[in-house]
Amino acid sequence: MATPAAPRPDTPVAPTKVSSDWTVQVADTIESVVGSVRNKTAAPLETVARALVYGIIVSTMGVAALVLSTIMSIRLLDYLLPIWAAYAILGGLFTVAGLLLWRKRRPPSAKTSK
């Protein structure tokens, strides 16, 4: 097998395309892939986490507001009416609210065994 001839000194050598340009392309490709993966995974998880945190905060504040408003209404009715009347009025209101919620419930689906 013949050995390749060495280039002659007077022949110009074409510059090769191997330069630092490929490193930039690889870095851009990696960056776009990582960004795409992040947009498909971390961004939705971040939205879900925010919804959970805000939901917990709002529900905690709602329960606290309900308890404080109940205490306030008992104290106000105790001041205006005899104690038994205040408890009767609030008991009636809570009973009616409970009955309405009970009426709105859905019965569990009947499981048929064969």
N, CA, C and O atoms as a GROMACS GRO file, in nm:
protein
  456
    1MET      N    1   0.082  -0.116   0.000
    1MET     CA    2   0.000   0.000   0.000
    1MET      C    3   0.088   0.124   0.000
    1MET      O    4   0.189   0.131   0.070
    2ALA      N    5   0.048   0.217  -0.077
    2ALA     CA    6   0.128   0.337  -0.094
    2ALA      C    7   0.098   0.436   0.016
    2ALA      O    8  -0.016   0.445   0.063
    3THR      N    9   0.196   0.506   0.056
    3THR     CA   10   0.177   0.609   0.158
    3THR      C   11   0.134   0.737   0.091
    3THR      O   12   0.180   0.767  -0.020
    4PRO      N   13   0.048   0.813   0.155
    4PRO     CA   14   0.004   0.936   0.093
    4PRO      C   15   0.120   1.035   0.083
    4PRO      O   16   0.207   1.041   0.170
    5ALA      N   17   0.117   1.108  -0.022
    5ALA     CA   18   0.224   1.205  -0.046
    5ALA      C   19   0.205   1.323   0.045
    5ALA      O   20   0.092   1.365   0.070
    6ALA      N   21   0.310   1.375   0.093
    6ALA     CA   22   0.305   1.493   0.180
    6ALA      C   23   0.273   1.613   0.093
    6ALA      O   24   0.319   1.621  -0.021
    7PRO      N   25   0.194   1.708   0.146
    7PRO     CA   26   0.161   1.825   0.065
    7PRO      C   27   0.287   1.904   0.033
    7PRO      O   28   0.381   1.913   0.112
    8ARG      N   29   0.284   1.959  -0.082
    8ARG     CA   30   0.398   2.038  -0.123
    8ARG      C   31   0.397   2.171  -0.051
    8ARG      O   32   0.290   2.224  -0.024
    9PRO      N   33   0.509   2.226  -0.019
    9PRO     CA   34   0.515   2.350   0.057
    9PRO      C   35   0.452   2.468  -0.016
    9PRO      O   36   0.404   2.560   0.050
   10ASP      N   37   0.449   2.470  -0.147
   10ASP     CA   38   0.394   2.585  -0.217
   10ASP      C   39   0.243   2.573  -0.237
   10ASP      O   40   0.182   2.669  -0.284
   11THR      N   41   0.179   2.458  -0.202
   11THR     CA   42   0.036   2.440  -0.217
   11THR      C   43  -0.035   2.492  -0.091
   11THR      O   44  -0.003   2.449   0.020
   12PRO      N   45  -0.131   2.584  -0.110
   12PRO     CA   46  -0.201   2.634   0.011
   12PRO      C   47  -0.292   2.525   0.068
   12PRO      O   48  -0.356   2.450  -0.006
   13VAL      N   49  -0.297   2.518   0.197
   13VAL     CA   50  -0.380   2.419   0.266
   13VAL      C   51  -0.512   2.487   0.300
   13VAL      O   52  -0.515   2.596   0.356
   14ALA      N   53  -0.622   2.420   0.265
   14ALA     CA   54  -0.754   2.476   0.293
   14ALA      C   55  -0.778   2.474   0.445
   14ALA      O   56  -0.747   2.375   0.511
   15PRO      N   57  -0.830   2.583   0.498
   15PRO     CA   58  -0.855   2.584   0.643
   15PRO      C   59  -0.968   2.485   0.676
   15PRO      O   60  -1.067   2.474   0.603
   16THR      N   61  -0.951   2.418   0.782
   16THR     CA   62  -1.052   2.320   0.822
   16THR      C   63  -1.161   2.391   0.903
   16THR      O   64  -1.138   2.497   0.963
   17LYS      N   65  -1.280   2.332   0.905
   17LYS     CA   66  -1.393   2.389   0.976
   17LYS      C   67  -1.391   2.352   1.124
   17LYS      O   68  -1.479   2.394   1.200
   18VAL      N   69  -1.292   2.275   1.166
   18VAL     CA   70  -1.282   2.236   1.307
   18VAL      C   71  -1.225   2.354   1.382
   18VAL      O   72  -1.105   2.380   1.378
   19SER      N   73  -1.311   2.424   1.450
   19SER     CA   74  -1.269   2.537   1.531
   19SER      C   75  -1.354   2.536   1.657
   19SER      O   76  -1.417   2.435   1.690
   20SER      N   77  -1.356   2.646   1.724
   20SER     CA   78  -1.434   2.652   1.848
   20SER      C   79  -1.583   2.668   1.817
   20SER      O   80  -1.662   2.674   1.911
   21ASP      N   81  -1.623   2.673   1.692
   21ASP     CA   82  -1.763   2.688   1.655
   21ASP      C   83  -1.846   2.568   1.699
   21ASP      O   84  -1.962   2.584   1.737
   22TRP      N   85  -1.789   2.447   1.694
   22TRP     CA   86  -1.865   2.329   1.734
   22TRP      C   87  -1.895   2.330   1.882
   22TRP      O   88  -1.998   2.277   1.925
   23THR      N   89  -1.808   2.391   1.961
   23THR     CA   90  -1.834   2.397   2.106
   23THR      C   91  -1.955   2.486   2.136
   23THR      O   92  -2.034   2.459   2.226
   24VAL      N   93  -1.967   2.593   2.059
   24VAL     CA   94  -2.081   2.682   2.077
   24VAL      C   95  -2.210   2.610   2.037
   24VAL      O   96  -2.312   2.623   2.105
   25GLN      N   97  -2.204   2.535   1.929
   25GLN     CA   98  -2.322   2.461   1.884
   25GLN      C   99  -2.363   2.356   1.987
   25GLN      O  100  -2.482   2.340   2.016
   26VAL      N  101  -2.265   2.285   2.041
   26VAL     CA  102  -2.296   2.184   2.142
   26VAL      C  103  -2.355   2.250   2.267
   26VAL      O  104  -2.452   2.200   2.324
   27ALA      N  105  -2.298   2.361   2.308
   27ALA     CA  106  -2.349   2.432   2.426
   27ALA      C  107  -2.491   2.482   2.402
   27ALA      O  108  -2.576   2.472   2.491
   28ASP      N  109  -2.518   2.536   2.284
   28ASP     CA  110  -2.653   2.581   2.252
   28ASP      C  111  -2.752   2.465   2.248
   28ASP      O  112  -2.865   2.479   2.295
   29THR      N  113  -2.710   2.352   2.194
   29THR     CA  114  -2.798   2.234   2.189
   29THR      C  115  -2.829   2.185   2.330
   29THR      O  116  -2.945   2.156   2.361
   30ILE      N  117  -2.728   2.177   2.414
   30ILE     CA  118  -2.750   2.133   2.552
   30ILE      C  119  -2.841   2.230   2.625
   30ILE      O  120  -2.931   2.188   2.698
   31GLU      N  121  -2.819   2.358   2.604
   31GLU     CA  122  -2.903   2.458   2.669
   31GLU      C  123  -3.048   2.449   2.623
   31GLU      O  124  -3.140   2.461   2.705
   32SER      N  125  -3.070   2.427   2.495
   32SER     CA  126  -3.208   2.417   2.446
   32SER      C  127  -3.276   2.289   2.497
   32SER      O  128  -3.394   2.291   2.528
   33VAL      N  129  -3.202   2.179   2.504
   33VAL     CA  130  -3.259   2.054   2.556
   33VAL      C  131  -3.294   2.068   2.703
   33VAL      O  132  -3.401   2.027   2.746
   34VAL      N  133  -3.204   2.125   2.781
   34VAL     CA  134  -3.230   2.144   2.924
   34VAL      C  135  -3.348   2.240   2.944
   34VAL      O  136  -3.432   2.216   3.031
   35GLY      N  137  -3.354   2.345   2.865
   35GLY     CA  138  -3.467   2.438   2.876
   35GLY      C  139  -3.598   2.372   2.839
   35GLY      O  140  -3.701   2.397   2.903
   36SER      N  141  -3.597   2.289   2.738
   36SER     CA  142  -3.718   2.218   2.696
   36SER      C  143  -3.764   2.121   2.805
   36SER      O  144  -3.883   2.114   2.836
   37VAL      N  145  -3.671   2.047   2.862
   37VAL     CA  146  -3.705   1.953   2.969
   37VAL      C  147  -3.759   2.029   3.090
   37VAL      O  148  -3.855   1.984   3.153
   38ARG      N  149  -3.699   2.141   3.122
   38ARG     CA  150  -3.744   2.220   3.236
   38ARG      C  151  -3.885   2.273   3.213
   38ARG      O  152  -3.969   2.269   3.303
   39ASN      N  153  -3.912   2.320   3.093
   39ASN     CA  154  -4.045   2.373   3.062
   39ASN      C  155  -4.151   2.264   3.068
   39ASN      O  156  -4.268   2.293   3.097
   40LYS      N  157  -4.114   2.141   3.040
   40LYS     CA  158  -4.211   2.032   3.041
   40LYS      C  159  -4.226   1.966   3.177
   40LYS      O  160  -4.324   1.896   3.200
   41THR      N  161  -4.130   1.985   3.267
   41THR     CA  162  -4.137   1.917   3.396
   41THR      C  163  -4.145   2.015   3.513
   41THR      O  164  -4.241   2.011   3.590
   42ALA      N  165  -4.048   2.100   3.526
   42ALA     CA  166  -4.040   2.185   3.645
   42ALA      C  167  -4.146   2.295   3.647
   42ALA      O  168  -4.198   2.327   3.754
   43ALA      N  169  -4.178   2.352   3.534
   43ALA     CA  170  -4.276   2.461   3.532
   43ALA      C  171  -4.415   2.412   3.575
   43ALA      O  172  -4.478   2.479   3.656
   44PRO      N  173  -4.467   2.299   3.523
   44PRO     CA  174  -4.597   2.252   3.574
   44PRO      C  175  -4.593   2.214   3.722
   44PRO      O  176  -4.690   2.238   3.794
   45LEU      N  177  -4.483   2.154   3.766
   45LEU     CA  178  -4.472   2.119   3.908
   45LEU      C  179  -4.470   2.243   3.996
   45LEU      O  180  -4.526   2.244   4.106
   46GLU      N  181  -4.407   2.346   3.948
   46GLU     CA  182  -4.405   2.473   4.022
   46GLU      C  183  -4.546   2.530   4.032
   46GLU      O  184  -4.584   2.583   4.137
   47THR      N  185  -4.623   2.521   3.926
   47THR     CA  186  -4.762   2.570   3.928
   47THR      C  187  -4.846   2.489   4.027
   47THR      O  188  -4.925   2.547   4.102
   48VAL      N  189  -4.830   2.358   4.028
   48VAL     CA  190  -4.904   2.273   4.121
   48VAL      C  191  -4.864   2.304   4.264
   48VAL      O  192  -4.950   2.311   4.352
   49ALA      N  193  -4.736   2.323   4.289
   49ALA     CA  194  -4.690   2.354   4.425
   49ALA      C  195  -4.746   2.488   4.472
   49ALA      O  196  -4.787   2.501   4.587
   50ARG      N  197  -4.748   2.586   4.383
   50ARG     CA  198  -4.807   2.715   4.420
   50ARG      C  199  -4.955   2.701   4.453
   50ARG      O  200  -5.003   2.759   4.551
   51ALA      N  201  -5.026   2.626   4.372
   51ALA     CA  202  -5.170   2.606   4.396
   51ALA      C  203  -5.193   2.538   4.530
   51ALA      O  204  -5.285   2.575   4.603
   52LEU      N  205  -5.112   2.438   4.562
   52LEU     CA  206  -5.126   2.370   4.691
   52LEU      C  207  -5.099   2.464   4.808
   52LEU      O  208  -5.173   2.467   4.906
   53VAL      N  209  -4.992   2.541   4.797
   53VAL     CA  210  -4.957   2.632   4.906
   53VAL      C  211  -5.065   2.737   4.924
   53VAL      O  212  -5.110   2.762   5.037
   54TYR      N  213  -5.108   2.799   4.817
   54TYR     CA  214  -5.212   2.902   4.828
   54TYR      C  215  -5.344   2.840   4.874
   54TYR      O  216  -5.419   2.904   4.948
   55GLY      N  217  -5.375   2.720   4.832
   55GLY     CA  218  -5.497   2.653   4.875
   55GLY      C  219  -5.495   2.625   5.024
   55GLY      O  220  -5.596   2.643   5.092
   56ILE      N  221  -5.382   2.580   5.074
   56ILE     CA  222  -5.370   2.554   5.218
   56ILE      C  223  -5.383   2.683   5.297
   56ILE      O  224  -5.450   2.686   5.400
   57ILE      N  225  -5.320   2.788   5.248
   57ILE     CA  226  -5.329   2.917   5.319
   57ILE      C  227  -5.472   2.969   5.320
   57ILE      O  228  -5.521   3.014   5.423
   58VAL      N  229  -5.539   2.963   5.206
   58VAL     CA  230  -5.676   3.014   5.197
   58VAL      C  231  -5.771   2.930   5.282
   58VAL      O  232  -5.857   2.985   5.350
   59SER      N  233  -5.755   2.798   5.279
   59SER     CA  234  -5.844   2.714   5.360
   59SER      C  235  -5.820   2.736   5.509
   59SER      O  236  -5.916   2.736   5.587
   60THR      N  237  -5.696   2.754   5.550
   60THR     CA  238  -5.667   2.783   5.690
   60THR      C  239  -5.729   2.915   5.732
   60THR      O  240  -5.788   2.926   5.840
   61MET      N  241  -5.715   3.015   5.648
   61MET     CA  242  -5.775   3.145   5.680
   61MET      C  243  -5.928   3.136   5.681
   61MET      O  244  -5.992   3.203   5.763
   62GLY      N  245  -5.986   3.056   5.593
   62GLY     CA  246  -6.131   3.040   5.591
   62GLY      C  247  -6.183   2.973   5.717
   62GLY      O  248  -6.284   3.016   5.773
   63VAL      N  249  -6.113   2.868   5.761
   63VAL     CA  250  -6.155   2.801   5.884
   63VAL      C  251  -6.142   2.895   6.003
   63VAL      O  252  -6.230   2.899   6.089
   64ALA      N  253  -6.033   2.971   6.009
   64ALA     CA  254  -6.015   3.066   6.119
   64ALA      C  255  -6.124   3.173   6.116
   64ALA      O  256  -6.176   3.212   6.221
   65ALA      N  257  -6.158   3.220   5.997
   65ALA     CA  258  -6.264   3.322   5.987
   65ALA      C  259  -6.398   3.264   6.028
   65ALA      O  260  -6.477   3.333   6.093
   66LEU      N  261  -6.426   3.140   5.993
   66LEU     CA  262  -6.552   3.076   6.033
   66LEU      C  263  -6.560   3.060   6.184
   66LEU      O  264  -6.664   3.089   6.244
   67VAL      N  265  -6.453   3.015   6.245
   67VAL     CA  266  -6.451   2.998   6.391
   67VAL      C  267  -6.467   3.133   6.460
   67VAL      O  268  -6.545   3.146   6.554
   68LEU      N  269  -6.392   3.233   6.414
   68LEU     CA  270  -6.401   3.365   6.478
   68LEU      C  271  -6.538   3.430   6.458
   68LEU      O  272  -6.588   3.496   6.549
   69SER      N  273  -6.597   3.412   6.342
   69SER     CA  274  -6.731   3.469   6.321
   69SER      C  275  -6.837   3.397   6.405
   69SER      O  276  -6.933   3.459   6.450
   70THR      N  277  -6.820   3.267   6.426
   70THR     CA  278  -6.911   3.194   6.513
   70THR      C  279  -6.898   3.242   6.657
   70THR      O  280  -6.999   3.264   6.724
   71ILE      N  281  -6.778   3.259   6.704
   71ILE     CA  282  -6.756   3.310   6.840
   71ILE      C  283  -6.814   3.450   6.853
   71ILE      O  284  -6.878   3.482   6.953
   72MET      N  285  -6.791   3.534   6.752
   72MET     CA  286  -6.843   3.670   6.757
   72MET      C  287  -6.996   3.671   6.760
   72MET      O  288  -7.057   3.748   6.834
   73SER      N  289  -7.058   3.585   6.679
   73SER     CA  290  -7.204   3.584   6.677
   73SER      C  291  -7.261   3.531   6.809
   73SER      O  292  -7.365   3.580   6.854
   74ILE      N  293  -7.197   3.433   6.871
   74ILE     CA  294  -7.243   3.384   7.001
   74ILE      C  295  -7.234   3.493   7.106
   74ILE      O  296  -7.327   3.514   7.184
   75ARG      N  297  -7.123   3.563   7.107
   75ARG     CA  298  -7.106   3.670   7.206
   75ARG      C  299  -7.205   3.784   7.183
   75ARG      O  300  -7.259   3.842   7.278
   76LEU      N  301  -7.228   3.816   7.056
   76LEU     CA  302  -7.323   3.924   7.025
   76LEU      C  303  -7.465   3.884   7.066
   76LEU      O  304  -7.537   3.964   7.126
   77LEU      N  305  -7.504   3.761   7.032
   77LEU     CA  306  -7.638   3.716   7.070
   77LEU      C  307  -7.651   3.698   7.221
   77LEU      O  308  -7.760   3.719   7.275
   78ASP      N  309  -7.544   3.660   7.291
   78ASP     CA  310  -7.548   3.652   7.437
   78ASP      C  311  -7.570   3.790   7.498
   78ASP      O  312  -7.637   3.803   7.600
   79TYR      N  313  -7.514   3.889   7.437
   79TYR     CA  314  -7.529   4.025   7.487
   79TYR      C  315  -7.672   4.076   7.464
   79TYR      O  316  -7.727   4.147   7.548
   80LEU      N  317  -7.731   4.040   7.350
   80LEU     CA  318  -7.863   4.092   7.314
   80LEU      C  319  -7.978   4.007   7.369
   80LEU      O  320  -8.083   4.061   7.403
   81LEU      N  321  -7.960   3.876   7.378
   81LEU     CA  322  -8.068   3.784   7.415
   81LEU      C  323  -8.025   3.700   7.535
   81LEU      O  324  -7.908   3.699   7.572
   82PRO      N  325  -8.120   3.630   7.595
   82PRO     CA  326  -8.079   3.533   7.698
   82PRO      C  327  -7.993   3.423   7.634
   82PRO      O  328  -7.999   3.398   7.514
   83ILE      N  329  -7.915   3.359   7.718
   83ILE     CA  330  -7.818   3.262   7.668
   83ILE      C  331  -7.888   3.148   7.594
   83ILE      O  332  -7.842   3.105   7.488
   84TRP      N  333  -7.999   3.098   7.649
   84TRP     CA  334  -8.067   2.986   7.586
   84TRP      C  335  -8.119   3.023   7.447
   84TRP      O  336  -8.122   2.939   7.358
   85ALA      N  337  -8.161   3.149   7.427
   85ALA     CA  338  -8.210   3.192   7.297
   85ALA      C  339  -8.096   3.202   7.195
   85ALA      O  340  -8.113   3.166   7.079
   86ALA      N  341  -7.981   3.250   7.240
   86ALA     CA  342  -7.866   3.260   7.150
   86ALA      C  343  -7.825   3.122   7.100
   86ALA      O  344  -7.801   3.103   6.981
   87TYR      N  345  -7.817   3.026   7.193
   87TYR     CA  346  -7.780   2.891   7.153
   87TYR      C  347  -7.888   2.827   7.066
   87TYR      O  348  -7.857   2.751   6.974
   88ALA      N  349  -8.013   2.856   7.094
   88ALA     CA  350  -8.122   2.800   7.012
   88ALA      C  351  -8.118   2.855   6.870
   88ALA      O  352  -8.135   2.780   6.774
   89ILE      N  353  -8.094   2.986   6.857
   89ILE     CA  354  -8.088   3.046   6.723
   89ILE      C  355  -7.970   2.991   6.643
   89ILE      O  356  -7.987   2.948   6.529
   90LEU      N  357  -7.851   2.992   6.704
   90LEU     CA  358  -7.733   2.941   6.632
   90LEU      C  359  -7.744   2.791   6.607
   90LEU      O  360  -7.701   2.743   6.501
   91GLY      N  361  -7.799   2.716   6.702
   91GLY     CA  362  -7.819   2.573   6.680
   91GLY      C  363  -7.915   2.547   6.565
   91GLY      O  364  -7.894   2.455   6.485
   92GLY      N  365  -8.019   2.628   6.557
   92GLY     CA  366  -8.113   2.614   6.446
   92GLY      C  367  -8.048   2.647   6.312
   92GLY      O  368  -8.070   2.577   6.213
   93LEU      N  369  -7.968   2.753   6.310
   93LEU     CA  370  -7.898   2.790   6.185
   93LEU      C  371  -7.802   2.680   6.141
   93LEU      O  372  -7.798   2.644   6.023
   94PHE      N  373  -7.725   2.627   6.235
   94PHE     CA  374  -7.630   2.521   6.200
   94PHE      C  375  -7.703   2.393   6.159
   94PHE      O  376  -7.655   2.320   6.072
   95THR      N  377  -7.817   2.365   6.221
   95THR     CA  378  -7.894   2.247   6.183
   95THR      C  379  -7.949   2.260   6.042
   95THR      O  380  -7.942   2.166   5.963
   96VAL      N  381  -8.003   2.378   6.009
   96VAL     CA  382  -8.054   2.400   5.874
   96VAL      C  383  -7.941   2.391   5.771
   96VAL      O  384  -7.958   2.331   5.664
   97ALA      N  385  -7.826   2.450   5.803
   97ALA     CA  386  -7.712   2.443   5.710
   97ALA      C  387  -7.667   2.298   5.693
   97ALA      O  388  -7.636   2.256   5.581
   98GLY      N  389  -7.663   2.222   5.802
   98GLY     CA  390  -7.625   2.082   5.793
   98GLY      C  391  -7.722   2.000   5.712
   98GLY      O  392  -7.683   1.913   5.634
   99LEU      N  393  -7.853   2.028   5.730
   99LEU     CA  394  -7.953   1.954   5.652
   99LEU      C  395  -7.944   1.988   5.504
   99LEU      O  396  -7.961   1.900   5.419
  100LEU      N  397  -7.916   2.114   5.472
  100LEU     CA  398  -7.899   2.150   5.330
  100LEU      C  399  -7.778   2.080   5.269
  100LEU      O  400  -7.784   2.030   5.157
  101LEU      N  401  -7.669   2.078   5.344
  101LEU     CA  402  -7.550   2.009   5.294
  101LEU      C  403  -7.574   1.858   5.283
  101LEU      O  404  -7.525   1.794   5.190
  102TRP      N  405  -7.648   1.802   5.376
  102TRP     CA  406  -7.680   1.659   5.371
  102TRP      C  407  -7.764   1.626   5.249
  102TRP      O  408  -7.749   1.521   5.188
  103ARG      N  409  -7.852   1.717   5.216
  103ARG     CA  410  -7.938   1.696   5.100
  103ARG      C  411  -7.859   1.703   4.969
  103ARG      O  412  -7.894   1.636   4.872
  104LYS      N  413  -7.753   1.783   4.966
  104LYS     CA  414  -7.671   1.798   4.845
  104LYS      C  415  -7.572   1.684   4.825
  104LYS      O  416  -7.511   1.674   4.718
  105ARG      N  417  -7.554   1.599   4.924
  105ARG     CA  418  -7.454   1.493   4.913
  105ARG      C  419  -7.495   1.392   4.807
  105ARG      O  420  -7.612   1.382   4.770
  106ARG      N  421  -7.397   1.320   4.761
  106ARG     CA  422  -7.424   1.214   4.664
  106ARG      C  423  -7.411   1.081   4.736
  106ARG      O  424  -7.312   1.058   4.806
  107PRO      N  425  -7.507   0.994   4.721
  107PRO     CA  426  -7.494   0.863   4.787
  107PRO      C  427  -7.382   0.783   4.722
  107PRO      O  428  -7.356   0.797   4.603
  108PRO      N  429  -7.317   0.698   4.801
  108PRO     CA  430  -7.209   0.616   4.741
  108PRO      C  431  -7.267   0.522   4.636
  108PRO      O  432  -7.380   0.475   4.648
  109SER      N  433  -7.189   0.498   4.535
  109SER     CA  434  -7.237   0.412   4.427
  109SER      C  435  -7.255   0.270   4.480
  109SER      O  436  -7.170   0.218   4.553
  110ALA      N  437  -7.365   0.209   4.442
  110ALA     CA  438  -7.396   0.073   4.488
  110ALA      C  439  -7.304  -0.024   4.416
  110ALA      O  440  -7.297  -0.027   4.294
  111LYS      N  441  -7.235  -0.104   4.496
  111LYS     CA  442  -7.147  -0.204   4.437
  111LYS      C  443  -7.225  -0.333   4.421
  111LYS      O  444  -7.278  -0.389   4.517
  112THR      N  445  -7.231  -0.379   4.300
  112THR     CA  446  -7.303  -0.502   4.272
  112THR      C  447  -7.204  -0.617   4.269
  112THR      O  448  -7.106  -0.614   4.194
  113SER      N  449  -7.230  -0.716   4.349
  113SER     CA  450  -7.143  -0.833   4.349
  113SER      C  451  -7.211  -0.945   4.274
  113SER      O  452  -7.330  -0.971   4.295
  114LYS      N  453  -7.139  -1.009   4.190
  114LYS     CA  454  -7.195  -1.118   4.109
  114LYS      C  455  -7.138  -1.250   4.152
  114LYS      O  456  -7.172  -1.354   4.095
   0.00000   0.00000   0.00000
